[in-house]
Amino acid sequence: MKISNIRFNNFRIYKGVNEINFSSSDSVKNINIVAGKNGFGKTTFLTSLIWCFYGKMMVEVEEKYKRDIRNVGGYENFLLTLLNREVKTQFENNKNKDYILAVEVQLNDLSIPAMPCESVLIRRSFNIDNNTENLEILIDGLENELTKEVGFEVFINDFILPREIAKFFFFDAEKIVTLAEAKSKSELRSLSKAYSEVLGIKKYEDLKKNLETLLVRLRRDSAKPQQQEKLQELLDKESELNDLIQINLDKKEDLDNQITASSKHSDYLQEKLIREGSGITVEELNSLKEEYKNLKEDSDEIKGRLKKILDIIPIVLSGNKLNELNNQLDIESTLNNNQSIDLISNIVLYQSIIEKLKMLGIDEKQGHNVVDSVQESINKFTPKNNSDKILLDFSPEQIREIKAVIDNIKNGFSIQFQSIVKEEKYNRLAISRILQKIKQAEARKDNAVAEKLRDEKVRTDKKIVSLSEEKGGLIEEISALEVQLTTNHKVLSEYEKNFKLLEADKAKSEVTQNLLDKINVIIQRIKEDKKYSLQKSILLGLKKLMHKDNFIKNVRVNVYDDIIDIDLLDASNNIIDKESLSKGEQQLYATALLKALVDESGIKFPVFIDSPLQKFDKFHSENIIKEFYPSISEQVVLFPLLEKELSEVEYSYLTPFLNKVYMIESKDGASLLQSYKLEQLFNEFKKDNYVHSN
């Protein structure tokens, strides 16, 4: 499946009609480039496609769209923000009748069951005059009864690209490091949900959830009148806690926005103070600002790593106790894997073996002798050590997590700790030097303008501190409410066990429970099958992309209940802490994981990549260009900042795979898509002084 043509009409910064064509007759040339400055419309380009495909359901693609829609007061208001501002203003002043917002995408090479076709055109539009949204789908230029019967939205989701996994085909290369940073249970569950969607497990888990809901409803319907009051009380409490948590989450988001706005204002005042306090040039000012910003970001990141490593220092100091714990875990793993089978005490098993032996012509007395001999052999070869006892009884997941911590402490804690401390020291000194320069720039105290700016900055900074404290209180309150919710849910579950099913519902409950058991087995089997192919795909991707030989020797995918976690292993089979990887290495891992997920999904859809080659050095960039982009999909569209995310040398590596290149240019405040020949792109970039701007 490939996109041959995209057309915008008045979509945000793209005023009027803008069209882009990706058609190609050469399967090797699968990469297209759409270059542009920040703010010229690269992210808007991706947003237009997601809106065209999913409309109001775009909230299920990315959390960002859910926030954007909520912040403007709903989907209808959000649609107004998609319309080009100038066109909207002209319409409001009755000066423009071109009030249609639209995006259309033409797809070729589709494989739709029972529907041979050459092309599918999807067009979503919004009429500002009557506030109506319209979606059209044409198969080979004509309307089709199948699309009408199943519904246009369902057709796109089921036959084009499921919205649940669209994020893996429209992604920001800089942000995918979040795939490598997941650590907490909630983060791993969220990531596991995404894995399940891509690997095709979600439909079975949805069925499982529906069956569990049915069982709950059957139990609740069986509650006696005197039990109904207590049940309703617990349900109301659960609903109330969920509402309170959501209210606090909304407040926290609002505080985040206020803190961001105040921080920007503080930076603006700081800039004004510097300008008032010295003859610093704009270039020097921008350089200082950028350096200070980067150092602060580095400081936050270093402090985060230092805090996490300090959390395990008490474990490091435990010394011999840590070794004792490790030995006990090994003992219990061995005991759990070598449980003696007592044939004699298991009557059903014993009788079954006797019957099988009779069928083989062995009489009952001899059969008893055979079974006794087998039991004697089992007892003989089963390790017996009275000193080995089950003391901890941890689950396999808990054992894995503890051993990962122990391996990290033994193999790299000291070096990692010293490295972080040294890094923090150098960063602190660098920040101190920058602040000293700023202080010197503010040295003129007799400047009335500077004094006024300084007072306002102090007030703004105090406001930021106050908002941050309020945010901290909200986070604590949310945490307390979540604990109450968990407790209430446990009480509710235990209370429901006391309900005796109505006679009419017993059969339904048994059938539902049997189905649920079978679904659980199927889900576990699929996860086991998928995990091995995912392991191989990720490892293959890492070996292609990384230039460190044997740095990552193996990959292990762990499946525990609703959690799918991934371990990277070194040559000694020890778990590599993903936080110890550099940002570039984390992005390489996330990139390899992303490619593996796209491959495993089996979905043939173009891949759109914003901010490519962020965080990569020139060696890794070359690997990404030569090994990743040409193979991730039959059609790839990159949105780079030239010279910052894609140098001329790197562009030359891409040239053998390039199909078409476009530049987003600005004219009279609107963006235009300009096509160039492959060899023209950087020449035009230099000629027009097309320089990246902060």
Order of alpha helices (4+ residues) and beta strands (2+ residues): beta-beta-beta-alpha-alpha-alpha-alpha-beta-beta-beta-alpha-alpha-beta-alpha-alpha-alpha-alpha-alpha-alpha-alpha-alpha-alpha-alpha-alpha-alpha-beta-beta-beta-alpha-beta-alpha-alpha-beta-alpha-beta-beta-alpha
